Structure formats: structure tokens, C-alpha cells
């Protein structure tokens, strides 16, 4: 089972907390945290396979959280997706590029999100190099 640590707004809590989904032969378990500080503690224990971070958090931004998570040796290779819907600008693009983050610039459907999880996880297995993917409103057919 792949563990996805979701760090974001309270409004998502009821939708994803504890959610388990099977897609493409893989099982995904979503764990929702609304605070960056709490996510730092939980991530050490949980050791997730992927991070899904919202840029706008109550106690820090998603880039700061990404840096602090990846500063921990046991979490340094965990791929991350950064959701920055409606706040994407040039400085954020540069910061994300330097960190090789996967970026969600617009709302995406669940199928597109799972495809992105697959891409991030398969890239981690096949290469130590990460790359930036900018997803712009991909719709499932």
C-alpha cells in the first residue's frame, strides 16, 4: 500500500482523511494533516511514499514544508506534489524548479492525480534525478 501524506486546508479533511483507494493495481492510503508542524512529526513516523502539499498552509508555506521534510534523511527521497492553485507566480515557479517539485497549477480530477502519483513513484524507482512536471488542468477522458 502506498501512503500519501496530504498537507492542506481544513476543508479537505473530511474528503481525504483515512481514504483508501485502489487504482491501477495499487492501493493508496491518504492521510490528511492540516498543519505543517504536525506534518513534520507525522511524516517521521509514517514514512509516506508521496507528499501532496498545499502551498498555502496556516503555519508555513508548502516550499518551506518541503525543505524541512527533505532535510530529514529518511524523507529526502520522497517525491512531492505542490498544489499552488490561484497563487502560482514567477518566484514560486523558480523555487519549485530548484527543488524539482511536481506542480499542480490548476484543479485536476482524481484520475489525473493518480497518474501523477504513478509518475512520481516510478521515477523514484528508475532514477535518482527528479524533474518538474507542470500539470495544467488535465482532464480524464
Order of alpha helices (4+ residues) and beta strands (2+ residues): beta-alpha-beta-beta-alpha-beta-alpha-beta-alpha-beta-alpha-beta
